[in-house]
Amino acid sequence: MTEFVLVAGAWLGSWAWDDMVPTLREAGHGAHPVTLSGLADKQGVPARLRTHVQDIVDEVERHDLRDVALVGHSYAGIPTGQAAEQLGDRLTRVVFVDSNVPVDGESFVSAWPDGRAMVEASIADNGGFWAPLTAADCAGQGLTDDQIARFLAGATPHPGATLTDTAVLTRPLSDLPATYIKCLLDGDEPGKDVAELLTSDRWRLVTMETGHWPIGCSPSRELAEILLEAAQSI
């Protein structure tokens, strides 16, 4: 039995995993969706990047979870990767879903050489928060109108400090047992940082013919099957 700790990306909360949780539990595994501080039902809670790392660690320790697979989607790959190295022998695998990965001394916006100014401007214009996407921003990602509407209805402004704070790693991320899932509608190849990590014999690449948000929408069954396969390989 694997205990999946599920962390959605920017603007999202634990609700984003609602369609997937039953599938994982029906297969005999634990499923623990996390809402990060400052988002969704935790709006108003002050948050820095270290807060989000601690949110994930606290979820594992509060439930005394063992055989843990941390799953981080999009932005959440950054706090998830940092939390993973704090879990010791509780951790069995990290799964990065079309995500950023933490780089020691670098931030989420560091990986946006062209878009950094856009993100920082949004944070400055929205009281310290990154404004949620619009329907137009979701185009080309394989989502139906209903799925986009659900995304937009649940999205909340994202705490800006978590995007500009720098990651802290105590050992190479390549040492972690990891699966990286690349969603091909969001680009054919992983970014440079991920490509370097994939040269490690502890990292595995899986691709999906879907957009950047395979959670909480029609491809979620395929993503669940990939997670279940990862559990079998642990």
VMD Tcl script that draws the C-alpha trace (Angstrom):
set ca {
  {0.00 0.00 0.00}
  {1.31 3.42 -1.01}
  {0.22 6.64 0.68}
  {-0.15 9.25 -2.08}
  {0.18 12.85 -0.89}
  {-1.26 14.99 -3.69}
  {-0.33 18.64 -4.13}
  {-1.87 20.73 -6.91}
  {-0.22 23.67 -8.64}
  {-0.71 27.42 -8.54}
  {-4.18 28.79 -7.71}
  {-5.56 25.33 -6.85}
  {-6.46 23.45 -3.68}
  {-7.15 19.89 -2.60}
  {-10.43 19.98 -4.56}
  {-8.47 19.63 -7.80}
  {-7.82 15.95 -6.96}
  {-11.46 15.04 -6.26}
  {-11.84 12.93 -9.41}
  {-8.66 10.98 -8.75}
  {-8.83 10.23 -5.04}
  {-11.53 7.51 -5.35}
  {-9.54 5.66 -8.01}
  {-6.43 5.51 -5.85}
  {-8.38 4.42 -2.77}
  {-10.35 1.78 -4.67}
  {-7.00 0.30 -5.71}
  {-6.10 -0.11 -2.04}
  {-3.87 2.91 -1.57}
  {-4.10 5.98 0.61}
  {-4.82 9.34 -1.02}
  {-4.21 12.60 0.84}
  {-4.91 15.77 -1.18}
  {-3.31 18.87 0.32}
  {-4.38 22.50 0.17}
  {-1.36 24.75 0.52}
  {-1.52 27.78 2.81}
  {-3.05 30.90 1.30}
  {-5.09 28.99 -1.30}
  {-8.65 27.66 -1.67}
  {-10.05 26.86 1.80}
  {-6.84 28.21 3.36}
  {-7.15 31.70 1.90}
  {-5.96 34.32 4.33}
  {-3.26 32.11 5.84}
  {0.13 33.84 5.37}
  {2.43 31.84 3.14}
  {6.05 31.79 2.05}
  {7.70 28.99 0.11}
  {8.93 27.44 3.35}
  {5.30 27.46 4.56}
  {4.26 25.33 1.60}
  {7.12 22.92 2.22}
  {6.01 22.58 5.84}
  {2.36 22.09 4.78}
  {3.42 18.95 2.93}
  {5.70 17.63 5.67}
  {2.95 18.28 8.25}
  {0.44 16.23 6.23}
  {2.77 13.24 6.32}
  {3.69 13.58 9.98}
  {0.16 14.38 11.22}
  {-1.13 11.10 9.79}
  {2.11 9.22 10.56}
  {2.29 8.11 6.93}
  {4.80 5.54 5.71}
  {5.53 4.35 2.16}
  {4.80 7.83 0.92}
  {4.68 8.92 -2.70}
  {4.65 12.70 -2.94}
  {2.92 14.01 -6.06}
  {3.53 17.63 -7.05}
  {1.82 19.28 -10.00}
  {3.13 22.42 -11.76}
  {4.33 25.02 -9.20}
  {3.87 22.46 -6.41}
  {6.87 20.50 -7.67}
  {9.06 23.12 -5.98}
  {7.79 22.69 -2.40}
  {7.18 18.97 -2.98}
  {10.79 18.37 -4.02}
  {12.02 20.19 -0.94}
  {9.63 18.36 1.38}
  {10.74 15.01 -0.06}
  {14.24 15.29 1.31}
  {12.86 15.93 4.81}
  {10.86 12.71 4.99}
  {13.72 10.25 5.35}
  {12.64 6.60 5.17}
  {8.95 7.58 5.03}
  {9.45 8.48 1.36}
  {9.34 5.91 -1.40}
  {8.97 8.09 -4.50}
  {8.35 11.61 -5.78}
  {6.14 12.15 -8.83}
  {6.43 15.49 -10.61}
  {3.41 16.18 -12.85}
  {4.46 18.60 -15.62}
  {6.02 20.59 -12.84}
  {8.81 22.90 -11.94}
  {11.52 21.35 -9.80}
  {13.39 23.07 -6.99}
  {16.88 24.34 -7.70}
  {18.93 25.38 -4.69}
  {19.04 29.17 -4.49}
  {16.53 29.65 -7.32}
  {12.83 30.53 -7.26}
  {9.76 29.67 -9.32}
  {10.13 32.89 -11.30}
  {13.82 32.17 -11.92}
  {12.73 29.52 -14.42}
  {10.65 32.07 -16.36}
  {13.25 34.03 -18.33}
  {10.56 35.56 -20.58}
  {7.54 35.38 -18.29}
  {9.14 36.49 -15.04}
  {8.24 40.13 -15.59}
  {4.63 39.15 -16.27}
  {4.36 37.14 -13.05}
  {6.04 39.82 -10.95}
  {3.84 42.53 -12.47}
  {0.73 40.51 -11.62}
  {1.93 40.11 -8.03}
  {2.59 43.85 -7.75}
  {-0.80 44.76 -9.24}
  {-2.80 42.31 -7.11}
  {-1.75 43.03 -3.56}
  {1.03 40.48 -3.44}
  {-0.82 37.68 -5.24}
  {-0.52 36.12 -8.69}
  {-3.92 36.53 -10.34}
  {-5.58 33.31 -11.60}
  {-5.62 32.50 -15.29}
  {-8.45 33.43 -17.62}
  {-10.35 31.11 -19.95}
  {-8.19 32.32 -22.84}
  {-5.04 31.25 -20.96}
  {-6.39 27.68 -20.80}
  {-6.84 27.37 -24.56}
  {-4.93 24.62 -26.33}
  {-4.59 22.48 -23.22}
  {-7.15 19.83 -24.11}
  {-9.80 21.07 -21.68}
  {-13.51 21.24 -22.40}
  {-15.51 24.36 -21.67}
  {-16.93 22.67 -18.57}
  {-13.46 21.73 -17.33}
  {-12.19 25.27 -17.85}
  {-15.23 26.63 -16.01}
  {-14.52 24.31 -13.08}
  {-10.88 25.38 -13.02}
  {-11.76 29.07 -13.05}
  {-14.49 28.66 -10.41}
  {-12.12 26.98 -7.96}
  {-8.97 28.99 -8.63}
  {-7.87 31.56 -6.05}
  {-5.06 34.14 -6.16}
  {-1.67 32.58 -5.44}
  {0.57 34.03 -2.67}
  {3.33 35.88 -4.51}
  {6.08 35.32 -1.93}
  {5.97 31.57 -2.59}
  {6.91 32.30 -6.22}
  {9.82 34.62 -5.50}
  {11.33 32.90 -2.45}
  {14.33 30.72 -3.27}
  {14.45 26.97 -2.75}
  {16.78 25.35 -0.22}
  {18.10 21.84 -0.90}
  {20.52 19.95 1.31}
  {21.42 17.27 -1.25}
  {21.14 16.73 -5.01}
  {17.57 16.25 -6.20}
  {18.88 13.54 -8.52}
  {19.37 11.33 -5.44}
  {15.60 11.05 -4.94}
  {13.65 8.20 -6.57}
  {11.44 10.14 -8.97}
  {9.03 9.93 -11.88}
  {8.60 12.97 -14.10}
  {5.38 13.18 -16.12}
  {5.58 15.44 -19.19}
  {2.25 16.65 -20.58}
  {2.92 17.01 -24.28}
  {0.30 19.62 -25.16}
  {2.27 21.96 -22.91}
  {5.55 21.34 -24.73}
  {7.34 18.38 -26.26}
  {10.37 18.34 -23.99}
  {11.06 18.87 -20.28}
  {12.93 22.01 -19.35}
  {16.70 22.11 -18.93}
  {16.67 21.51 -15.15}
  {14.44 18.45 -15.54}
  {16.41 17.11 -18.52}
  {19.57 17.13 -16.40}
  {17.83 15.29 -13.58}
  {16.53 12.66 -15.98}
  {20.12 11.56 -16.64}
  {20.04 10.07 -13.13}
  {19.30 6.36 -12.97}
  {16.86 7.14 -10.14}
  {14.62 9.27 -12.38}
  {12.10 8.03 -14.92}
  {10.28 9.97 -17.67}
  {6.64 9.28 -18.59}
  {4.68 11.25 -21.19}
  {0.97 12.00 -21.47}
  {-0.89 13.24 -24.55}
  {-2.65 15.89 -22.52}
  {-2.39 19.49 -21.45}
  {-0.85 21.00 -18.35}
  {-3.79 20.17 -16.05}
  {-4.38 16.40 -16.14}
  {-5.80 16.56 -12.61}
  {-9.51 17.09 -12.07}
  {-10.40 16.64 -15.74}
  {-10.88 13.86 -18.28}
  {-7.26 12.64 -18.49}
  {-7.19 12.15 -14.70}
  {-7.88 8.44 -15.13}
  {-4.71 8.10 -17.20}
  {-2.75 10.01 -14.59}
  {-4.19 7.76 -11.87}
  {-3.01 4.71 -13.81}
  {0.50 6.17 -14.05}
  {0.51 6.77 -10.29}
  {-0.69 3.23 -9.65}
  {2.05 1.88 -11.91}
  {4.59 3.94 -9.96}
  {3.27 2.39 -6.75}
  {3.80 -1.10 -8.17}
  {7.41 -0.27 -9.00}
  {8.21 0.94 -5.50}
}
mol new
graphics top color blue
foreach p $ca { graphics top sphere $p radius 0.5 }
foreach p [lrange $ca 0 end-1] q [lrange $ca 1 end] { graphics top cylinder $p $q radius 0.2 }
display resetview
